Amino acid sequence: MNQDLSFSHGETLEHLECSKCSEIYPHTVPQNVCNACGKPLLARYDLEQLTGIWTPDTLLSRPASLWRYAELLPISTPEDMVSLGETITPLVHAKRLGAEFGLTEVWVKDESRLPTGSFKARGLAMAVSKAKSLGLTDLAIPSAGNAATALSVYAAAAGITAHIFMPQDTPDFNKQTCQLAAANVTLIDGLITDAGRIVAERKEQEGWFDVSTLKEPYRVEGKKTMGFELAEQFNWELPDVIIYPTGGGTGIVGMWKGFAELEAIGWIGKKRPRFISVQSTGCAPIVKAWEEGATEATPWRDAHTVASGLRVPQAIGDFLILEAIRKSNGAAIAVTDKAIREAMQLLPTTEGLLTCPEGAATVAALEQLMANGMIEPSERVVLFNTGGYQS
Ligand SMILES: *Cc1c(COP(=O)(O)O)cnc(C)c1O
């Protein structure tokens, strides 16, 4: 497999733009959120310059890695790339699982193959690369677990110090891997939102740059490559439905953004998959907002679920998640922890694929969606197994 990342291309990133008020910021200095309204910033590229010049054929000679989409990534020189081998993840035709639900076109995007065993690697590869290119030395993150592990190893590889804040009851795998990579770990009595408050309070004095979900503009750029890969793997024809386990929402927001970019440069048409956002009934702020027809979510109290990646009581990008769901004609649904536990066996027994609880939640959601008639038997459905099984 060609993993040579040394191909170059011109600078295509233009600036950062506020997702709410459209204020513009340079990408050449570190910036968290919009100074004016506090909302997430999104990277904007010179899409016009790329149109007709950058074509899918160019990908053929490129590495089987998310870096192949370089023109739509925020890093323009190979020296700035901090890579641990972010392979294109398999898209598995889950025929036996599909048959269980009367579907022929169920596919699983298996993100467990990425470094650190979860798709958090995509976002942190991009954020750490950009941080390195901007000369940042200390990165701080509030995490529910997998983002902490990913930051720890990417920061270590870049010679950057990682400061981790996560709940005491974060899975052992995450605590141990952060320690192994010599990150500075603080376990807190609270949830990811409490960890986020601590980072916000201390970062200025400590000289840390905050790489929280969507308070840092480039993690979402890494996450959007899930959408690029999916489009390429289906030969630039998007599926009908994407079922996605939602915490902070970078995946949905990223893919939605990525699809718009692909359409703008003429690689795909107007069709979009319906985004089905899945949460746990123990922490379902997006589902509640969706059901109420709200454009923003209210913080969830007493959040608890076996799927730690979904234990996010409040997301700064809530309005962006809800917008993508609404504009795609999708929906948001909650599944119980009991259903998640039961679904943990469905992919292993039908397809031999081990899943994380968050991935299992998409299987539980599929069952519910079929029972409610929200998916037609002939439709093509993609489930995201966002990470591997960890005991
Ligand atoms: C973080 C995480 C999620 C939630 O992802 P978002 O894109 O932030 O909504 C889902 N699954 C796993 C395994 C995670 O680590």
The ligand as an SDF file (V2000), in Angstrom:
LIG
                    3D

 15 15  0  0  0  0  0  0  0  0999 V2000
  -16.3780   10.5980   20.2650 C   0  0  0  0  0  0  0  0  0  0  0  0
  -17.0810    9.3780   19.8520 C   0  0  0  0  0  0  0  0  0  0  0  0
  -18.3580    9.4360   19.2670 C   0  0  0  0  0  0  0  0  0  0  0  0
  -19.1040   10.7310   19.0520 C   0  0  0  0  0  0  0  0  0  0  0  0
  -18.5380   11.4050   17.9740 O   0  0  0  0  0  0  0  0  0  0  0  0
  -18.9120   12.8790   17.5090 P   0  0  0  0  0  0  0  0  0  0  0  0
  -18.4850   12.9310   16.0910 O   0  0  0  0  0  0  0  0  0  0  0  0
  -18.1220   13.8170   18.3570 O   0  0  0  0  0  0  0  0  0  0  0  0
  -20.3670   13.0760   17.6680 O   0  0  0  0  0  0  0  0  0  0  0  0
  -18.9200    8.2390   18.8210 C   0  0  0  0  0  0  0  0  0  0  0  0
  -18.2820    7.0560   18.9730 N   0  0  0  0  0  0  0  0  0  0  0  0
  -17.0610    6.9670   19.5460 C   0  0  0  0  0  0  0  0  0  0  0  0
  -16.4210    5.6290   19.6760 C   0  0  0  0  0  0  0  0  0  0  0  0
  -16.4170    8.1180   20.0020 C   0  0  0  0  0  0  0  0  0  0  0  0
  -15.2130    8.0220   20.5540 O   0  0  0  0  0  0  0  0  0  0  0  0
  1  2  1  0
  2  3  1  0
  2 14  2  0
  3  4  1  0
  3 10  2  0
  4  5  1  0
  5  6  1  0
  6  7  2  0
  6  8  1  0
  6  9  1  0
 10 11  1  0
 11 12  2  0
 12 13  1  0
 12 14  1  0
 14 15  1  0
M  END
$$$$
